[in-house]
């Protein structure tokens, strides 16, 4: 009866393994041989149950063992070489015939010739020894895969070592000890987990059996509950035994309290979640091979180009490749606005998507969490404190929002969307993995931006050195003008045109003095800084004083305006540069309009400079327009005007954007904060 229970449980275990193998859709030689071996072991276990097939004879036992051993030896022979594609390649190999020949002899010879039990016991001892030798060869040949093959060697090694001991003892005493027969089913049953682990570890077999984490969780909880109740019952029994008249009462109280405590734990969502994470971390293989994934990410971030746009694209490709997604955007946060710096297979952000990002930004800054929009739609309680506008949530094209942090502030966000890929669910492992990826990608971006800042500072240092030579020349010119003025004092009674000339020279001298002061970085009257001004006055002054020499002359349209805080001199230079560029790009019969209006929704003042000139293409705007020391004017320009304009607007909390099409003109928008 004891043996029947063991063989029955073992048969049930191998039936479960067989069903798991059949659910795997991947085809391959290893899978077919594993199915055959599991089926053979299942039939072997059932054939040894005496309550089904009667008392167990020695002949039936040896026949069942030989048949099972034949299948497993064939499986071991297929593992000695990893390039077999079908069973016929295994059978045609001469070494395979050498491996299975002793087993075939033990299986067939007794059917035709009378062989003594002792010789048959000895033959099965040799078969077990042969399997152990083959396992040693297989383990040595596994090379770098020893870790993967170790559970398989342990499983088959323990089984065949037990078979060797069983039949070696039987050969010596001329009979099989009943205790070995009774223990076999239980030993095979307890060793099955090693085979399951081996199947999951050996990747080149192509077998991917799945065991639900929920099933393991519930089984573990039942095991814990059973152990807990057993301990409580044992404690209650001891109290009842030694407690005298109070023993029964204390035992009942203890049992009720222990059941209440157990129910409280099992109903706790936190306890179940922690248990599931613990089981997943310690008993399941990782979802990602981190060595491979890290090498892949490193290759994605490697680039010979120092262009900022390419760096952002490499960063986005690295994040997309980490989860095998197809489409995404990399968005940078600038003064609480969102600037898309790179995108792959995705459209620009709509107003509603920008609104969603504005709602996500403070939550990500506070918690540092990765956001799964799909998960939020179903289980918003997973994101405590996050309130998204559900009326526009369906318009969100991205699924995952991964914040990137710099100095504990949100630098930007990666927005990922699986167009043709399988959606990734953010469990604990994926979150940890993506946190590491975004940390690495962020370091890559920040390193580039720091290197870019150093390079720009070096360029400005070179510009400063160049200015020293210009300063020297200006001093020489100034000395000549001083000499002219000193000599002219003797002719102050000459005709009127000479007086006009003196006046002009004096004005020129004043202008050059101011240039020298600026080049020497001396203190200039900054009375206009940090004060509020109406932009219309500044624009009119720039147009009247500095934009009359070229056509078309800009025209101002003031729709609505409020005072903004700015340095009037610096802002005038910015406006003049943009207006002058517009004049140079627009034919004489074209138009240049400056429009002032307010954006009440975001409390900002807008200044639009629209021209009907030649326009610019998207590549020029993205890669050259705001790049310092890159000019299309040859020696006539330094290439820092647009760069300086954008940096100045950013420094006062605003921004500068541009929209343009070749042949259709351009529109520069200066955004000023009003708060």
Residue pairs with C-beta under 8 A, 6 or more apart in sequence:
1 51
2 182
3 48
3 50
3 181
3 182
3 184
3 185
4 49
4 50
4 51
5 185
6 182
6 183
6 184
6 185
6 186
6 189
7 45
7 46
7 48
7 49
7 184
7 185
8 45
8 49
8 185
9 185
9 186
9 189
10 41
10 45
10 185
10 186
10 188
10 189
10 192
11 42
11 45
11 46
11 49
13 188
13 189
13 192
14 38
14 39
14 41
14 42
14 45
14 192
15 42
17 38
17 192
17 195
17 196
18 35
18 38
18 39
18 42
20 209
20 210
20 211
21 31
21 34
21 35
21 38
21 207
21 209
22 35
23 209
23 210
24 31
24 207
24 208
24 209
24 210
26 206
26 207
26 208
27 206
28 205
28 206
28 207
29 78
29 84
29 85
29 86
29 87
29 90
30 78
30 79
30 202
30 204
30 205
30 206
30 207
31 205
31 206
31 207
32 87
33 74
33 75
33 78
33 87
34 75
34 199
34 205
34 207
36 71
36 74
36 75
37 71
37 72
37 75
40 67
40 68
40 71
40 72
41 68
41 188
44 64
44 65
44 67
44 68
45 185
45 188
46 52
47 53
47 60
47 64
48 56
48 61
48 64
48 181
48 184
48 185
50 56
53 60
56 181
58 117
58 176
59 110
61 176
61 181
62 106
62 110
62 120
62 124
63 107
63 110
65 124
65 163
66 103
66 106
66 107
66 124
66 127
67 107
69 103
69 106
69 124
69 127
69 131
70 100
70 103
70 104
70 107
72 131
72 156
73 99
73 100
73 103
73 127
73 130
73 131
73 134
74 90
74 96
74 99
74 100
76 99
76 131
76 134
76 135
76 138
76 156
77 90
77 93
77 95
77 96
77 99
77 100
77 134
78 84
78 87
78 90
79 138
79 149
79 152
80 95
80 134
80 137
80 138
80 141
81 93
82 204
84 90
90 96
91 97
99 130
99 134
102 123
102 126
102 127
102 130
103 127
105 123
106 120
106 123
106 124
106 127
109 115
110 120
117 174
117 175
118 171
118 174
121 167
121 170
121 171
121 174
121 176
122 167
122 171
124 163
124 167
125 164
125 167
125 168
125 171
127 163
128 160
128 161
128 163
128 164
128 167
129 164
131 156
131 160
131 163
132 157
132 160
132 161
132 164
135 153
135 156
135 157
135 160
138 149
138 153
139 146
139 149
139 150
139 153
142 148
142 149
145 202
145 204
147 201
148 198
148 201
148 202
148 203
149 198
149 201
149 202
150 198
151 194
151 195
151 197
151 198
151 201
152 194
152 195
152 198
152 202
154 194
155 191
155 192
155 194
155 195
155 198
158 187
158 191
158 194
159 187
159 188
159 191
162 180
162 184
162 187
165 180
166 176
166 177
166 180
166 184
167 176
169 176
169 177
169 180
170 176
170 177
170 180
196 209
196 211
199 205
199 207
199 209
200 208
200 209
200 285
201 285
213 276
213 279
213 280
213 284
214 276
216 279
216 283
216 284
217 272
217 275
217 276
217 279
220 275
220 279
221 266
221 272
221 275
225 262
225 266
228 258
228 262
229 258
229 262
232 254
232 255
232 258
233 255
235 254
236 250
236 251
236 254
236 255
237 251
239 247
239 250
239 251
239 254
240 247
240 248
240 250
240 251
241 247
243 250
243 251
265 271
266 272
277 428
280 427
280 428
280 429
281 428
281 429
286 429
287 429
287 430
287 433
288 429
288 433
290 433
293 322
293 433
296 321
296 322
297 318
297 321
297 322
297 437
297 440
297 441
300 314
300 317
300 318
300 321
301 314
301 315
301 318
301 440
301 441
301 444
302 314
303 310
303 311
303 314
305 311
306 448
306 451
306 452
307 623
308 341
308 448
308 449
308 452
309 341
309 342
309 622
309 623
311 444
311 445
311 448
312 330
312 341
312 342
312 445
313 342
313 344
314 444
315 330
315 342
315 414
315 441
315 444
315 445
316 328
316 329
316 330
316 342
316 343
316 344
316 414
317 344
318 437
318 440
318 441
318 444
319 328
319 330
319 402
319 414
319 416
319 437
319 438
319 441
320 326
320 327
320 328
320 344
320 416
322 433
322 434
322 437
323 400
323 416
323 421
323 424
323 430
323 434
324 421
324 422
324 424
325 400
325 416
325 417
325 418
325 419
325 421
325 424
326 344
326 345
326 417
326 418
326 419
326 420
326 421
327 344
327 345
327 346
327 416
327 417
327 418
327 419
328 343
328 344
328 345
328 346
328 398
328 414
328 415
328 416
328 417
329 340
329 342
329 343
329 344
329 346
329 349
329 398
329 414
329 415
330 340
330 341
330 342
330 343
330 412
330 413
330 414
330 415
331 338
331 339
331 340
331 341
331 349
331 357
331 412
331 413
331 414
331 415
332 338
332 339
332 340
332 341
332 411
332 412
333 339
333 361
333 410
333 411
333 412
333 413
334 650
334 655
335 650
335 653
335 654
335 655
335 673
336 358
336 361
337 655
338 349
338 354
338 357
338 358
338 413
339 655
340 348
340 349
341 412
345 419
346 397
346 398
346 415
346 417
347 397
349 357
350 395
352 392
352 395
352 396
353 395
353 396
353 397
353 398
355 389
355 392
356 388
356 389
356 392
356 393
356 396
357 401
357 413
359 386
359 387
359 388
359 389
360 371
360 386
360 388
360 401
360 413
361 410
363 369
363 371
363 383
363 385
363 386
364 371
364 401
364 403
364 410
364 413
365 403
365 409
365 410
366 385
367 385
368 403
368 405
369 383
370 400
370 401
370 402
370 403
370 426
370 431
370 434
370 435
371 383
371 386
371 400
371 401
372 399
372 400
372 425
372 426
373 393
373 396
373 398
373 399
373 400
373 401
374 399
374 423
375 382
375 425
375 426
376 382
376 383
376 386
376 388
376 393
377 390
377 393
380 386
380 388
397 417
398 415
398 416
398 417
399 416
399 417
399 418
399 423
400 414
400 415
400 416
400 417
400 424
400 426
400 434
401 413
401 414
401 415
401 416
402 413
402 414
402 415
402 416
402 434
402 438
403 410
403 412
403 413
403 438
404 410
404 411
404 412
404 413
404 414
404 438
404 441
404 442
404 445
405 411
405 442
406 442
406 446
411 442
411 445
411 446
414 438
414 441
418 424
424 430
426 434
456 628
459 628
459 629
463 629
463 638
463 640
467 519
470 519
471 516
471 519
471 520
474 512
474 515
474 516
474 519
475 516
477 512
478 509
478 512
478 513
478 516
481 505
481 508
481 509
481 512
482 509
484 505
485 502
485 505
485 506
485 509
488 498
488 502
488 505
491 498
492 499
492 502
514 524
517 524
518 524
526 567
528 567
528 568
528 569
529 567
530 565
530 567
531 565
531 568
532 563
532 564
532 565
533 563
533 564
533 565
533 566
533 568
534 561
534 562
534 563
535 561
535 564
535 596
535 605
535 607
535 672
536 556
536 558
536 561
536 596
538 568
538 571
538 572
538 575
539 556
539 575
539 594
539 596
539 607
540 556
541 572
542 572
542 575
542 576
542 579
543 553
543 554
543 556
543 579
543 594
546 576
546 580
547 553
547 554
547 576
547 579
547 580
547 583
550 580
550 583
550 584
551 583
551 588
552 583
552 586
552 587
552 588
552 589
552 590
552 591
552 592
553 592
554 579
554 582
554 583
554 592
554 593
554 594
554 609
555 591
555 592
555 593
555 594
556 593
556 594
556 596
557 593
557 594
557 595
557 596
558 596
559 595
559 596
559 597
559 598
560 596
560 597
560 598
561 596
561 597
561 598
561 605
562 598
562 605
562 674
564 605
564 672
564 673
564 674
565 652
566 652
566 672
570 648
571 648
573 644
574 644
574 645
574 648
574 649
574 670
575 609
577 641
577 642
577 644
577 645
578 609
578 641
578 642
578 645
578 668
579 592
579 594
579 609
581 641
581 642
582 592
582 609
582 611
582 613
582 666
582 668
583 592
585 611
585 613
585 614
585 615
585 666
586 592
586 611
586 612
586 613
586 614
586 665
587 613
590 611
590 612
590 613
590 665
591 611
591 612
592 609
592 610
592 611
592 612
593 608
593 609
593 610
593 611
594 607
594 608
594 609
594 610
595 606
595 607
595 608
595 610
596 605
596 606
596 607
596 608
597 606
597 608
598 604
598 605
598 606
598 674
599 605
599 606
599 671
603 673
603 674
603 675
604 654
604 671
604 672
604 673
604 674
605 671
605 672
605 673
605 674
606 669
606 670
606 671
606 672
607 669
607 670
607 672
608 667
608 668
608 669
608 670
609 667
609 668
609 669
609 670
610 665
610 666
610 667
611 665
611 666
611 667
612 665
613 665
613 666
614 662
614 663
614 665
615 660
615 661
615 662
615 663
615 664
615 665
615 666
616 625
616 658
616 660
616 662
616 666
617 660
617 661
617 662
621 658
621 660
624 630
624 632
625 642
625 658
626 642
626 643
626 646
627 639
627 643
628 639
628 640
628 643
629 638
629 639
629 640
630 639
631 637
631 638
631 639
633 639
645 656
646 655
646 656
649 655
649 656
649 670
649 671
650 656
652 672
652 673
653 673
654 670
654 671
654 672
654 673
655 671
656 668
656 669
656 670
656 671
657 668
657 669
657 671
658 666
658 667
658 668
658 669
659 666
659 667
659 669
660 666
660 667
